[in-house]
């Protein structure tokens, strides 16, 4: 998995391929419109470019969104609804054809985020 410019390289362990595919309609996700899959924290390893990441948080500052500071590509985020998982931008995974994932639906992160019910 890489960003656009190749400065960031991430190794994923995907025991069940891409899992929990979704889009989200929250204020940030609706603007980037990425299809995201989930991976346990221990199944994502930064191989190179950790120093290139920019971090963005908002609202509760629980979710941590990572972007390449050189090309601006969102690669992954530590999830607010499950901090034990990363959400990964599947478009950054080599071999993924985003047009094969047009069917992926939205979760309601704008009006009914699971962590807001707490």
C-alpha positions as CSV (number, residue, x, y, z in Angstrom):
1,X,0.0,0.0,0.0
2,X,1.4,3.4,-1.0
3,X,0.5,7.0,-1.3
4,X,0.5,8.6,-4.7
5,X,4.1,9.8,-4.7
6,X,5.6,6.7,-3.2
7,X,7.0,8.4,-0.1
8,X,4.8,6.3,2.2
9,X,4.8,2.6,2.0
10,X,2.6,0.5,4.3
11,X,2.5,-3.3,4.8
12,X,-0.9,-4.8,5.5
13,X,-1.8,-8.2,6.8
14,X,-5.2,-9.1,5.5
15,X,-6.2,-12.5,6.7
16,X,-9.7,-12.2,5.2
17,X,-8.9,-9.9,2.3
18,X,-10.6,-6.5,2.4
19,X,-13.1,-6.4,5.3
20,X,-15.9,-4.1,6.4
21,X,-16.0,-2.1,3.2
22,X,-17.8,1.2,3.5
23,X,-18.0,4.8,2.7
24,X,-19.0,7.4,5.3
25,X,-21.1,10.5,5.0
26,X,-19.5,12.5,7.9
27,X,-18.1,16.0,7.1
28,X,-14.6,14.7,6.3
29,X,-15.3,11.4,4.6
30,X,-18.0,12.8,2.3
31,X,-15.4,15.2,1.0
32,X,-12.8,12.6,0.3
33,X,-15.3,9.9,-0.8
34,X,-12.8,7.0,-0.2
35,X,-13.9,3.4,0.0
36,X,-12.4,2.2,3.3
37,X,-11.7,-1.3,4.7
38,X,-10.8,-2.2,8.3
39,X,-7.7,-3.8,9.6
40,X,-6.6,-4.5,13.2
41,X,-3.9,-2.2,14.5
42,X,-1.3,-4.9,14.6
43,X,-2.0,-5.7,10.9
44,X,-0.7,-2.4,9.6
45,X,3.0,-1.6,9.6
46,X,4.7,1.6,8.2
47,X,7.6,0.3,6.1
48,X,8.8,3.7,5.0
49,X,7.9,7.4,5.2
50,X,6.5,7.6,8.7
51,X,8.1,11.1,8.8
52,X,6.0,12.1,5.8
53,X,2.7,11.7,7.6
54,X,0.5,14.6,8.5
55,X,-2.1,13.9,11.2
56,X,-5.6,15.5,11.2
57,X,-8.2,15.2,13.9
58,X,-11.5,17.0,14.4
59,X,-14.6,17.0,16.6
60,X,-13.8,14.6,19.5
61,X,-10.1,14.2,18.2
62,X,-10.5,10.4,18.8
63,X,-10.0,9.4,15.1
64,X,-6.6,10.0,13.7
65,X,-6.5,10.6,10.0
66,X,-3.1,10.2,8.2
67,X,-2.1,11.9,5.0
68,X,1.1,12.0,3.0
69,X,2.5,15.5,3.5
70,X,4.1,15.5,0.1
71,X,1.3,14.3,-2.2
72,X,-1.7,14.8,0.1
73,X,-3.1,11.3,-0.2
74,X,-5.2,10.0,2.7
75,X,-3.9,6.5,3.4
76,X,-5.5,5.4,6.7
77,X,-7.0,6.5,10.0
78,X,-7.3,5.1,13.4
79,X,-11.1,4.6,13.8
80,X,-13.2,6.5,16.3
81,X,-15.9,3.8,16.4
82,X,-13.3,1.1,17.0
83,X,-9.9,2.5,18.1
84,X,-8.4,-1.0,17.8
85,X,-8.7,-0.8,14.0
86,X,-7.4,1.3,11.2
87,X,-9.6,2.3,8.3
88,X,-7.5,2.0,5.1
89,X,-8.1,3.7,1.8
90,X,-8.4,0.8,-0.5
91,X,-7.4,2.9,-3.5
92,X,-3.9,2.9,-2.0
93,X,-3.7,-0.9,-2.1
94,X,-1.8,-2.2,-5.1
95,X,-4.0,-4.1,-7.5
96,X,-7.3,-2.7,-6.3
97,X,-9.4,-1.3,-9.1
98,X,-11.7,1.3,-7.5
99,X,-14.3,0.8,-10.2
100,X,-14.9,-2.7,-8.8
101,X,-16.1,-1.1,-5.6
102,X,-18.8,1.2,-6.9
103,X,-21.4,-0.9,-5.0
104,X,-20.0,-0.1,-1.6
105,X,-22.6,1.7,0.5
106,X,-22.4,4.5,3.1
107,X,-22.5,4.3,6.9
108,X,-24.2,7.3,8.6
109,X,-21.3,9.0,10.3
110,X,-23.0,12.4,10.0
111,X,-26.2,11.8,11.9
112,X,-25.8,8.4,13.6
113,X,-22.2,7.7,14.4
114,X,-22.0,4.6,16.7
115,X,-19.8,6.4,19.2
116,X,-22.3,9.3,19.5
117,X,-24.8,6.9,21.2
118,X,-22.5,6.5,24.2
